[in-house]
């Protein structure tokens, strides 16, 4: 089976390299980014309101290779890649929960950018505390 995806837009951020980028959006609450939507998908963001949270799914386009049992910053022993949030994954799909601050009908400005400039966005989903509980 082959799965093909196309970006719906691209991230614009101040992060041009992996150096200095937050490991998770939670640690980048003051960092602002923009999702520049592709023309054919702009209508899909019409109901995203400022001061709401969303889940951004994106492609780790700068990651190279993966290890099924990497050693992470949390562990001195190898653990399964699917127990990590490493960008080095078999399919390179990333996820960040962000806070939208502006929607001008073609771009979404948000807080919590932990993606490189130019990162392809695959999907945007609403965050709902009733459906996506956090502890």
VEXLUMMI-812591 format. One line per field, with one value per atom (N, C-alpha, C, O): residue number from 1; residue in three letters; atom name; x, y, z. Coordinates in pm, 1 decimal, padded with zeros to 6 digits. Example, Ala and Ser with C-alpha at 12.3 -4.5 7.8 and 13.67 -1.06 7.14 Angstrom:
% VEXLUMMI-812591
kevo <- c(1_1_1_1_2_2_2_2)
milo <- c(ala_ala_ala_ala_ser_ser_ser_ser)
kevex <- c(N_CA_C_O_N_CA_C_O)
u <- c(01319.0_01230.0_01320.0_01423.6_01285.0_01367.0_01290.0_01340.9)
v <- c(-00569.0_-00450.0_-00330.0_-00331.9_-00225.0_-00106.0_00003.0_00113.8)
w <- c(00780.0_00780.0_00780.0_00846.5_00708.0_00714.0_00787.0_00803.9)
***
This chain:
% VEXLUMMI-812591
kevo <- c(1_1_1_1_2_2_2_2_3_3_3_3_4_4_4_4_5_5_5_5_6_6_6_6_7_7_7_7_8_8_8_8_9_9_9_9_10_10_10_10_11_11_11_11_12_12_12_12_13_13_13_13_14_14_14_14_15_15_15_15_16_16_16_16_17_17_17_17_18_18_18_18_19_19_19_19_20_20_20_20_21_21_21_21_22_22_22_22_23_23_23_23_24_24_24_24_25_25_25_25_26_26_26_26_27_27_27_27_28_28_28_28_29_29_29_29_30_30_30_30_31_31_31_31_32_32_32_32_33_33_33_33_34_34_34_34_35_35_35_35_36_36_36_36_37_37_37_37_38_38_38_38_39_39_39_39_40_40_40_40_41_41_41_41_42_42_42_42_43_43_43_43_44_44_44_44_45_45_45_45_46_46_46_46_47_47_47_47_48_48_48_48_49_49_49_49_50_50_50_50_51_51_51_51_52_52_52_52_53_53_53_53_54_54_54_54_55_55_55_55_56_56_56_56_57_57_57_57_58_58_58_58_59_59_59_59_60_60_60_60_61_61_61_61_62_62_62_62_63_63_63_63_64_64_64_64_65_65_65_65_66_66_66_66_67_67_67_67_68_68_68_68_69_69_69_69_70_70_70_70_71_71_71_71_72_72_72_72_73_73_73_73_74_74_74_74_75_75_75_75_76_76_76_76_77_77_77_77_78_78_78_78_79_79_79_79_80_80_80_80_81_81_81_81_82_82_82_82_83_83_83_83_84_84_84_84_85_85_85_85_86_86_86_86_87_87_87_87_88_88_88_88_89_89_89_89_90_90_90_90_91_91_91_91_92_92_92_92_93_93_93_93_94_94_94_94_95_95_95_95_96_96_96_96_97_97_97_97_98_98_98_98_99_99_99_99_100_100_100_100_101_101_101_101_102_102_102_102_103_103_103_103_104_104_104_104_105_105_105_105_106_106_106_106_107_107_107_107_108_108_108_108_109_109_109_109_110_110_110_110_111_111_111_111_112_112_112_112_113_113_113_113_114_114_114_114_115_115_115_115_116_116_116_116_117_117_117_117_118_118_118_118_119_119_119_119_120_120_120_120_121_121_121_121_122_122_122_122_123_123_123_123_124_124_124_124_125_125_125_125_126_126_126_126_127_127_127_127_128_128_128_128_129_129_129_129_130_130_130_130_131_131_131_131_132_132_132_132_133_133_133_133_134_134_134_134_135_135_135_135)
milo <- c(unk_unk_unk_unk_unk_unk_unk_unk_unk_unk_unk_unk_unk_unk_unk_unk_unk_unk_unk_unk_unk_unk_unk_unk_unk_unk_unk_unk_unk_unk_unk_unk_unk_unk_unk_unk_unk_unk_unk_unk_unk_unk_unk_unk_unk_unk_unk_unk_unk_unk_unk_unk_unk_unk_unk_unk_unk_unk_unk_unk_unk_unk_unk_unk_unk_unk_unk_unk_unk_unk_unk_unk_unk_unk_unk_unk_unk_unk_unk_unk_unk_unk_unk_unk_unk_unk_unk_unk_unk_unk_unk_unk_unk_unk_unk_unk_unk_unk_unk_unk_unk_unk_unk_unk_unk_unk_unk_unk_unk_unk_unk_unk_unk_unk_unk_unk_unk_unk_unk_unk_unk_unk_unk_unk_unk_unk_unk_unk_unk_unk_unk_unk_unk_unk_unk_unk_unk_unk_unk_unk_unk_unk_unk_unk_unk_unk_unk_unk_unk_unk_unk_unk_unk_unk_unk_unk_unk_unk_unk_unk_unk_unk_unk_unk_unk_unk_unk_unk_unk_unk_unk_unk_unk_unk_unk_unk_unk_unk_unk_unk_unk_unk_unk_unk_unk_unk_unk_unk_unk_unk_unk_unk_unk_unk_unk_unk_unk_unk_unk_unk_unk_unk_unk_unk_unk_unk_unk_unk_unk_unk_unk_unk_unk_unk_unk_unk_unk_unk_unk_unk_unk_unk_unk_unk_unk_unk_unk_unk_unk_unk_unk_unk_unk_unk_unk_unk_unk_unk_unk_unk_unk_unk_unk_unk_unk_unk_unk_unk_unk_unk_unk_unk_unk_unk_unk_unk_unk_unk_unk_unk_unk_unk_unk_unk_unk_unk_unk_unk_unk_unk_unk_unk_unk_unk_unk_unk_unk_unk_unk_unk_unk_unk_unk_unk_unk_unk_unk_unk_unk_unk_unk_unk_unk_unk_unk_unk_unk_unk_unk_unk_unk_unk_unk_unk_unk_unk_unk_unk_unk_unk_unk_unk_unk_unk_unk_unk_unk_unk_unk_unk_unk_unk_unk_unk_unk_unk_unk_unk_unk_unk_unk_unk_unk_unk_unk_unk_unk_unk_unk_unk_unk_unk_unk_unk_unk_unk_unk_unk_unk_unk_unk_unk_unk_unk_unk_unk_unk_unk_unk_unk_unk_unk_unk_unk_unk_unk_unk_unk_unk_unk_unk_unk_unk_unk_unk_unk_unk_unk_unk_unk_unk_unk_unk_unk_unk_unk_unk_unk_unk_unk_unk_unk_unk_unk_unk_unk_unk_unk_unk_unk_unk_unk_unk_unk_unk_unk_unk_unk_unk_unk_unk_unk_unk_unk_unk_unk_unk_unk_unk_unk_unk_unk_unk_unk_unk_unk_unk_unk_unk_unk_unk_unk_unk_unk_unk_unk_unk_unk_unk_unk_unk_unk_unk_unk_unk_unk_unk_unk_unk_unk_unk_unk_unk_unk_unk_unk_unk_unk_unk_unk_unk_unk_unk_unk_unk_unk_unk_unk_unk_unk_unk_unk_unk_unk_unk_unk_unk_unk_unk_unk_unk_unk_unk_unk_unk_unk_unk_unk_unk_unk_unk_unk_unk_unk_unk_unk_unk_unk_unk_unk_unk_unk_unk_unk_unk_unk_unk_unk_unk_unk_unk_unk_unk_unk_unk_unk_unk_unk_unk_unk_unk_unk_unk_unk_unk_unk_unk_unk_unk_unk_unk_unk_unk_unk_unk_unk_unk_unk_unk_unk)
kevex <- c(N_CA_C_O_N_CA_C_O_N_CA_C_O_N_CA_C_O_N_CA_C_O_N_CA_C_O_N_CA_C_O_N_CA_C_O_N_CA_C_O_N_CA_C_O_N_CA_C_O_N_CA_C_O_N_CA_C_O_N_CA_C_O_N_CA_C_O_N_CA_C_O_N_CA_C_O_N_CA_C_O_N_CA_C_O_N_CA_C_O_N_CA_C_O_N_CA_C_O_N_CA_C_O_N_CA_C_O_N_CA_C_O_N_CA_C_O_N_CA_C_O_N_CA_C_O_N_CA_C_O_N_CA_C_O_N_CA_C_O_N_CA_C_O_N_CA_C_O_N_CA_C_O_N_CA_C_O_N_CA_C_O_N_CA_C_O_N_CA_C_O_N_CA_C_O_N_CA_C_O_N_CA_C_O_N_CA_C_O_N_CA_C_O_N_CA_C_O_N_CA_C_O_N_CA_C_O_N_CA_C_O_N_CA_C_O_N_CA_C_O_N_CA_C_O_N_CA_C_O_N_CA_C_O_N_CA_C_O_N_CA_C_O_N_CA_C_O_N_CA_C_O_N_CA_C_O_N_CA_C_O_N_CA_C_O_N_CA_C_O_N_CA_C_O_N_CA_C_O_N_CA_C_O_N_CA_C_O_N_CA_C_O_N_CA_C_O_N_CA_C_O_N_CA_C_O_N_CA_C_O_N_CA_C_O_N_CA_C_O_N_CA_C_O_N_CA_C_O_N_CA_C_O_N_CA_C_O_N_CA_C_O_N_CA_C_O_N_CA_C_O_N_CA_C_O_N_CA_C_O_N_CA_C_O_N_CA_C_O_N_CA_C_O_N_CA_C_O_N_CA_C_O_N_CA_C_O_N_CA_C_O_N_CA_C_O_N_CA_C_O_N_CA_C_O_N_CA_C_O_N_CA_C_O_N_CA_C_O_N_CA_C_O_N_CA_C_O_N_CA_C_O_N_CA_C_O_N_CA_C_O_N_CA_C_O_N_CA_C_O_N_CA_C_O_N_CA_C_O_N_CA_C_O_N_CA_C_O_N_CA_C_O_N_CA_C_O_N_CA_C_O_N_CA_C_O_N_CA_C_O_N_CA_C_O_N_CA_C_O_N_CA_C_O_N_CA_C_O_N_CA_C_O_N_CA_C_O_N_CA_C_O_N_CA_C_O_N_CA_C_O_N_CA_C_O_N_CA_C_O_N_CA_C_O_N_CA_C_O_N_CA_C_O_N_CA_C_O_N_CA_C_O_N_CA_C_O_N_CA_C_O_N_CA_C_O_N_CA_C_O_N_CA_C_O_N_CA_C_O_N_CA_C_O_N_CA_C_O_N_CA_C_O_N_CA_C_O)
u <- c(00084.8_00000.0_00089.1_00189.2_00051.2_00122.2_00025.5_-00089.5_00073.1_-00007.1_00059.8_00179.8_-00017.7_00036.4_-00036.7_-00159.6_00038.5_-00019.4_00040.8_00154.4_-00037.6_00009.4_-00003.7_-00098.3_00087.7_00074.6_-00049.9_-00091.3_-00108.2_-00217.2_-00164.0_-00233.7_-00040.7_00024.2_00164.9_00213.8_00229.4_00367.1_00383.9_00321.6_00469.4_00500.4_00600.1_00695.4_00576.7_00674.5_00712.4_00627.4_00839.4_00888.5_01027.1_01088.9_01074.4_01208.4_01316.1_01434.9_01276.6_01372.6_01413.5_01337.2_01533.4_01585.6_01665.2_01681.0_01715.8_01789.2_01735.0_01658.0_01775.7_01728.7_01786.1_01733.4_01892.5_01955.4_01860.9_01808.7_01839.2_01759.2_01609.7_01535.5_01564.1_01420.2_01373.6_01443.6_01256.8_01201.5_01169.5_01133.5_01183.3_01152.6_01002.7_00961.4_00922.0_00776.7_00713.5_00773.4_00592.9_00524.5_00497.7_00491.5_00482.1_00460.1_00574.4_00553.4_00694.1_00811.6_00837.3_00940.1_00744.7_00761.2_00638.0_00602.7_00572.6_00446.8_00461.1_00363.0_00581.0_00602.1_00650.9_00664.1_00677.6_00725.8_00606.0_00515.4_00607.2_00496.3_00535.5_00647.7_00441.0_00459.5_00334.4_00232.6_00342.2_00229.6_00216.9_00316.4_00093.3_00066.1_00015.8_-00092.1_00094.6_00053.1_-00020.9_00040.0_-00151.6_-00234.8_-00218.3_-00203.9_-00220.6_-00225.1_-00364.2_-00463.1_-00370.3_-00493.7_-00613.9_-00721.4_-00596.2_-00710.3_-00764.0_-00868.3_-00694.1_-00738.1_-00779.3_-00819.5_-00770.3_-00798.5_-00939.3_-00958.5_-01036.2_-01174.6_-01190.1_-01281.0_-01103.2_-01110.0_-01074.1_-01098.7_-01015.8_-00978.4_-01076.4_-01052.5_-01186.0_-01276.0_-01333.2_-01367.5_-01344.5_-01403.7_-01302.1_-01340.8_-01175.0_-01073.6_-01065.0_-01033.9_-01092.4_-01100.9_-00974.7_-00910.2_-00940.1_-00829.6_-00859.1_-00974.8_-00753.4_-00760.2_-00822.3_-00876.2_-00814.9_-00852.7_-00728.9_-00630.6_-00735.8_-00623.0_-00649.6_-00763.9_-00543.8_-00555.4_-00437.3_-00333.5_-00456.0_-00351.2_-00302.3_-00379.7_-00175.1_-00115.0_-00034.1_00057.0_-00068.0_00006.2_00094.7_00048.3_00220.9_00316.7_00417.9_00422.8_00498.1_00598.4_00738.0_00776.4_00813.0_00951.3_01039.4_01110.5_01033.7_01099.5_01251.9_01318.0_01308.3_01454.1_01514.7_01636.6_01430.9_01481.5_01535.1_01482.2_01641.9_01703.5_01710.8_01768.0_01652.8_01661.1_01589.2_01532.5_01592.8_01531.5_01594.8_01658.0_01576.3_01623.1_01501.2_01434.9_01470.2_01353.1_01370.3_01271.8_01495.6_01520.1_01622.6_01736.2_01582.2_01677.1_01699.1_01619.8_01807.4_01831.1_01788.2_01835.0_01699.5_01644.6_01704.0_01782.7_01664.9_01710.4_01651.6_01701.4_01546.2_01481.9_01535.2_01511.1_01607.1_01647.2_01790.1_01835.1_01860.0_01995.7_01995.2_02097.2_01880.4_01866.2_01779.6_01694.3_01800.0_01716.3_01569.6_01538.0_01481.1_01336.9_01276.7_01336.7_01160.1_01095.5_01059.8_01009.5_01085.3_01062.4_00917.5_00891.5_00822.1_00682.0_00644.1_00529.1_00741.8_00724.8_00793.8_00810.0_00834.3_00904.5_00832.9_00741.0_00876.8_00830.7_00944.9_00945.7_01038.9_01153.8_01108.9_01013.7_01175.6_01143.9_01195.5_01157.4_01280.1_01336.7_01249.0_01268.6_01151.4_01048.7_01031.9_01071.7_00973.5_00953.6_00872.5_00901.8_00771.4_00689.6_00705.0_00641.9_00783.7_00816.4_00699.0_00703.1_00594.1_00478.4_00495.5_00520.5_00481.7_00490.0_00354.6_00265.2_00340.4_00215.9_00249.0_00333.3_00182.4_00197.7_00060.8_-00022.7_00039.5_-00081.4_-00043.2_00048.9_-00114.4_-00080.2_-00201.5_-00314.7_-00175.8_-00283.7_-00290.2_-00194.3_-00404.1_-00422.2_-00446.9_-00524.1_-00381.5_-00396.0_-00456.8_-00507.8_-00451.6_-00506.5_-00540.1_-00468.4_-00651.4_-00691.5_-00733.5_-00837.5_-00653.6_-00687.1_-00754.7_-00768.2_-00796.8_-00865.1_-00773.1_-00818.8_-00642.7_-00546.8_-00428.1_-00359.4_-00403.5_-00293.9_-00343.3_-00431.9_-00284.3_-00314.6_-00189.6_-00086.5_-00198.0_-00088.1_-00113.1_-00226.9_-00006.7_-00022.9_00097.4_00205.6_00076.1_00181.8_00214.9_00128.2_00341.6_00385.6_00456.4_00454.4_00518.8_00586.0_00711.3_00801.4_00714.1_00831.4_00868.0_00916.6_00842.8_00869.7_00966.4_00972.6_01039.6_01130.6_01054.7_00947.0_01111.4_01056.1_01049.6_01147.0_00935.2_00918.5_00860.9_00843.6_00831.2_00775.4_00639.9_00553.1_00620.0_00490.7_00384.7_00408.8_00268.8_00156.3_00067.4_00028.3_00035.9_-00046.7_-00193.5_-00281.0_-00221.3_-00359.5_-00365.0_-00264.7_-00483.5_-00511.0_-00639.9_-00738.2_-00639.7_-00758.9_-00785.5_-00692.3_-00911.6_-00940.1_-00896.2_-00907.1_-00847.3_-00820.9_-00945.6_-00998.8_-00993.6_-01114.6_-01083.0_-01057.6_-01083.9_-01048.0_-01136.3_-01092.5_-01260.4_-01348.9_-01310.7_-01334.0_-01252.3_-01214.7_-01066.2_-01026.6_-00984.4_-00839.4_-00791.3_-00724.5_-00825.1_-00793.1_-00642.2_-00564.2_-00604.5_-00464.1_-00457.8_-00542.3_-00357.4_-00340.3_-00212.9_-00179.7)
v <- c(-00117.7_00000.0_00123.8_00130.7_00218.2_00345.1_00454.7_00458.1_00542.9_00655.5_00782.6_00802.1_00868.1_00993.5_01109.0_01110.5_01204.8_01325.0_01446.8_01444.5_01553.5_01681.5_01784.6_01777.8_01878.8_01984.0_02069.1_02088.6_02119.1_02216.2_02357.8_02455.7_02366.8_02495.0_02472.8_02360.0_02583.5_02576.5_02667.8_02773.6_02624.9_02703.0_02812.6_02789.9_02930.3_03038.8_03064.3_03095.9_03050.2_03072.0_03133.2_03141.6_03175.5_03233.7_03125.7_03157.4_02998.9_02889.4_02840.5_02771.7_02876.4_02836.5_02706.9_02636.7_02675.0_02550.8_02488.8_02551.3_02366.7_02295.3_02355.0_02330.2_02432.6_02492.4_02592.4_02681.7_02577.2_02673.1_02651.7_02723.6_02554.6_02530.5_02450.9_02360.6_02484.1_02413.2_02268.6_02240.0_02178.0_02036.7_02013.3_01920.6_02095.7_02081.3_02220.0_02315.4_02231.1_02360.6_02416.7_02538.4_02330.5_02372.1_02461.7_02551.3_02436.1_02512.9_02633.3_02700.0_02660.6_02771.1_02860.7_02916.4_02874.9_02949.6_03095.5_03156.8_03152.0_03290.9_03303.7_03414.8_03191.2_03191.6_03193.4_03110.8_03288.4_03303.5_03250.8_03270.8_03183.4_03134.2_03159.6_03204.3_03131.3_03149.8_03025.4_02971.5_02980.7_02878.4_02951.7_03011.0_02947.0_03004.3_02895.5_02800.0_02910.2_02810.7_02818.6_02927.2_02704.1_02702.5_02748.0_02723.7_02813.1_02874.9_02780.9_02820.1_02658.5_02567.2_02518.8_02453.6_02549.8_02504.3_02618.5_02593.4_02742.0_02858.2_02857.2_02895.5_02814.7_02813.0_02722.3_02742.2_02624.8_02530.6_02588.1_02524.1_02708.6_02768.8_02876.6_02944.0_02893.6_03007.1_03012.0_03120.4_02900.0_02900.3_02888.4_02871.4_02896.8_02893.8_03033.7_03130.5_03043.2_03171.8_03199.5_03106.9_03327.6_03364.1_03317.4_03308.3_03288.3_03242.3_03104.7_03071.2_03023.8_02883.6_02799.3_02846.9_02675.0_02584.3_02487.2_02450.8_02446.7_02349.8_02254.9_02280.6_02145.5_02045.1_02057.5_02042.6_02084.4_02096.6_01970.2_01936.5_01901.5_01783.6_01826.0_01890.7_01790.0_01837.3_01729.4_01625.0_01755.8_01660.4_01708.9_01821.6_01623.4_01654.8_01645.5_01547.0_01747.4_01744.0_01752.1_01727.3_01785.8_01794.7_01678.3_01670.8_01588.2_01472.4_01368.8_01348.2_01304.4_01202.7_01071.6_01064.8_00968.0_00835.2_00824.4_00921.4_00704.8_00681.7_00558.8_00477.6_00547.4_00433.4_00382.7_00460.7_00255.3_00201.2_00196.7_00185.4_00205.6_00205.6_00314.1_00283.5_00439.6_00547.8_00567.3_00523.2_00633.8_00682.0_00828.1_00905.9_00866.2_01001.6_01082.5_01031.6_01210.1_01297.0_01254.9_01296.4_01172.9_01128.2_00994.1_00957.1_00922.2_00787.0_00759.4_00803.9_00685.6_00644.4_00511.1_00469.3_00444.9_00316.7_00333.8_00422.5_00251.2_00260.4_00232.6_00145.1_00308.5_00284.7_00286.1_00339.7_00227.9_00221.5_00359.4_00442.9_00384.2_00515.2_00560.2_00680.2_00465.8_00504.0_00542.1_00576.2_00536.1_00587.0_00721.6_00771.4_00780.1_00908.8_01008.5_00973.2_01132.5_01235.1_01278.9_01390.8_01191.5_01219.0_01255.2_01196.2_01350.9_01382.2_01275.1_01274.0_01187.3_01080.8_00956.3_00872.3_00947.4_00844.3_00779.8_00838.3_00659.9_00596.5_00682.2_00682.2_00755.2_00837.0_00986.4_01064.6_01028.6_01169.7_01262.3_01378.4_01214.5_01299.1_01361.1_01291.1_01493.3_01565.8_01620.9_01635.2_01651.9_01705.8_01810.0_01786.8_01924.7_02028.1_02085.4_02105.6_02111.1_02181.0_02327.9_02363.3_02412.7_02554.4_02639.6_02591.4_02767.1_02862.3_02960.4_03032.7_02961.9_03053.4_03194.1_03213.6_03291.3_03430.7_03519.5_03627.5_03474.1_03556.0_03466.3_03371.0_03499.5_03432.4_03541.1_03604.4_03563.2_03667.7_03611.0_03679.9_03484.3_03421.3_03347.4_03267.9_03373.7_03302.4_03249.9_03158.0_03308.1_03265.3_03255.5_03329.9_03162.1_03147.2_03179.9_03114.6_03279.9_03311.7_03235.5_03225.5_03182.1_03101.2_03114.4_03155.7_03078.4_03074.5_02927.9_02840.6_02903.7_02767.9_02703.2_02581.0_02785.3_02729.3_02652.7_02707.5_02526.4_02442.1_02369.9_02256.8_02439.4_02384.1_02475.6_02596.1_02415.9_02492.6_02571.8_02531.5_02683.4_02761.5_02672.9_02605.9_02673.4_02593.2_02454.3_02377.7_02420.9_02289.0_02270.5_02356.8_02160.0_02133.1_02095.3_02010.0_02158.5_02127.1_02026.0_02046.6_01915.3_01809.8_01824.2_01789.8_01875.5_01886.6_01976.5_01997.7_02028.5_02108.3_02053.7_02035.4_02027.6_01976.9_02063.1_02118.7_02074.5_02152.0_02074.5_01952.1_02147.4_02088.1_02106.7_02217.5_02002.3_02006.3_01939.1_01818.7_02014.1_01960.2_01842.8_01755.3_01840.1_01727.9_01601.1_01490.0_01617.7_01503.4_01470.2_01355.2_01570.2_01555.0_01589.7_01691.2_01505.7_01542.4_01551.0_01472.5_01646.8_01661.4_01645.8_01698.4_01573.2_01554.7_01621.6_01617.8)
w <- c(00000.0_00000.0_00000.0_00071.4_-00079.6_-00081.6_-00039.3_-00083.0_00045.0_00091.7_00042.3_00061.5_-00020.8_-00072.3_-00006.4_-00000.7_00043.1_00102.4_00036.0_-00011.3_00033.2_-00018.1_00093.1_00171.6_00101.9_00202.8_00176.8_00062.5_00285.9_00274.9_00293.8_00267.3_00339.5_00361.8_00413.9_00420.4_00451.2_00500.0_00620.2_00629.1_00712.7_00832.8_00797.1_00722.6_00850.9_00848.4_00993.8_01077.0_01022.4_01158.8_01153.0_01046.8_01267.8_01275.5_01279.4_01273.8_01289.0_01299.9_01161.6_01093.8_01121.2_00990.8_00999.2_00899.4_01119.8_01144.6_01273.1_01346.1_01299.2_01418.6_01547.7_01656.1_01536.6_01655.0_01719.7_01652.9_01848.8_01924.1_01920.6_01987.5_01844.3_01835.5_01957.7_02003.8_02009.2_02125.3_02087.1_01972.9_02184.3_02158.6_02143.4_02073.8_02207.1_02201.7_02202.8_02252.3_02148.3_02143.4_02283.1_02300.8_02380.6_02519.8_02569.8_02651.6_02519.6_02561.6_02470.3_02482.6_02379.6_02285.4_02284.3_02180.3_02398.6_02405.2_02362.4_02320.3_02372.4_02331.6_02187.2_02135.9_02122.1_01983.6_01888.6_01899.6_01795.5_01701.6_01564.3_01517.6_01501.2_01365.5_01283.9_01336.8_01156.9_01065.8_00978.9_00930.4_00960.1_00860.2_00736.9_00738.2_00630.9_00503.3_00427.1_00378.9_00416.5_00351.0_00199.0_00142.7_00134.6_-00010.8_-00054.6_00014.4_-00167.9_-00216.7_-00211.1_-00165.9_-00256.2_-00265.7_-00131.3_-00127.1_-00019.8_00112.4_00205.3_00318.9_00159.8_00245.4_00303.6_00419.0_00226.9_00275.5_00398.1_00478.8_00412.0_00523.7_00659.3_00761.5_00662.6_00791.7_00836.4_00936.6_00763.8_00788.5_00930.2_00977.3_00998.8_01132.7_01245.8_01361.4_01214.9_01320.8_01381.2_01311.8_01508.6_01578.6_01660.5_01709.7_01674.8_01765.3_01907.6_01948.8_01980.9_02119.7_02133.8_02239.3_02027.1_02035.8_02008.5_01951.7_02049.5_02032.2_01918.3_01890.9_01853.6_01745.6_01745.1_01806.1_01675.1_01657.3_01513.6_01419.1_01498.5_01366.1_01339.6_01415.3_01232.2_01188.7_01073.0_00979.1_01079.6_00980.1_00947.3_01012.2_00846.1_00801.1_00840.2_00809.0_00908.2_00946.0_00820.8_00800.8_00738.7_00608.2_00613.8_00513.0_00728.0_00739.0_00817.5_00832.9_00866.6_00940.6_00843.9_00734.7_00887.9_00803.9_00879.5_00988.3_00822.0_00880.8_01014.4_01064.7_01070.1_01199.8_01262.4_01194.9_01391.9_01469.6_01545.0_01613.4_01534.3_01602.9_01754.4_01827.4_01802.8_01946.5_01981.5_02017.8_01970.5_01999.3_02149.0_02232.2_02179.5_02315.5_02314.5_02231.3_02406.3_02406.8_02521.0_02600.7_02527.5_02635.9_02770.4_02875.1_02768.8_02892.5_02943.7_03058.6_02858.8_02894.9_02852.1_02746.5_02935.9_02899.9_02826.3_02771.4_02825.4_02757.8_02633.3_02629.4_02532.8_02413.0_02445.5_02526.1_02381.4_02394.3_02253.7_02160.5_02239.0_02108.2_02056.3_02131.5_01928.9_01868.6_01885.3_01893.5_01890.7_01902.1_02045.2_02072.7_02136.1_02272.7_02288.2_02399.5_02176.2_02178.2_02087.4_02013.4_02095.0_02001.8_01911.0_01859.7_01892.3_01806.8_01665.6_01614.4_01602.3_01462.2_01365.4_01248.3_01412.9_01329.1_01341.5_01429.3_01250.5_01256.1_01119.0_01018.3_01113.4_00982.6_00885.2_00765.7_00933.0_00843.8_00867.1_00796.1_00960.7_00979.1_01004.3_00963.5_01070.4_01098.9_01236.9_01335.0_01243.2_01369.1_01408.2_01324.8_01537.0_01589.4_01695.5_01782.2_01688.1_01789.9_01822.8_01734.6_01950.9_01994.4_02006.3_02080.0_01933.7_01925.9_01961.8_01963.5_01990.5_02017.0_01900.4_01873.3_01832.0_01720.5_01772.9_01866.8_01712.4_01756.2_01648.8_01678.8_01521.9_01413.2_01295.2_01264.3_01229.9_01106.9_01009.5_01027.8_00906.3_00809.8_00684.4_00583.4_00692.7_00581.2_00485.6_00403.5_00496.3_00411.7_00490.8_00446.3_00608.4_00694.3_00838.0_00880.1_00912.5_01055.2_01134.7_01118.5_01220.0_01310.5_01439.7_01485.7_01497.9_01619.0_01711.2_01669.5_01837.2_01938.0_01964.5_01958.8_01993.4_02022.0_01904.0_01889.1_01820.3_01702.4_01745.1_01808.6_01708.9_01731.6_01601.8_01602.4_01490.7_01358.4_01282.9_01307.0_01193.1_01109.7_01003.9_00959.9_00964.3_00854.5_00729.5_00694.9_00663.0_00542.5_00566.3_00471.5_00691.3_00722.2_00654.6_00667.5_00583.0_00519.8_00624.2_00709.7_00616.6_00704.7_00632.7_00517.8_00702.9_00645.4_00681.8_00602.3_00802.7_00848.8_00971.5_01039.6_00998.0_01117.9_01175.7_01103.8_01305.3_01372.6_01495.4_01553.4_01535.5_01656.6_01781.1_01787.0_01878.1_02009.0_02091.2_02097.5_02154.1_02235.9_02368.0_02371.2_02476.6_02607.3_02647.7_02722.3_02599.0_02631.2_02554.6_02602.3_02436.7_02355.8_02366.3_02347.3_02396.4_02402.7_02543.2_02562.8_02641.2_02779.5_02803.6_02749.7_02884.6_02925.7_03075.9_03148.4_03122.6_03266.5_03311.6_03430.0)
***
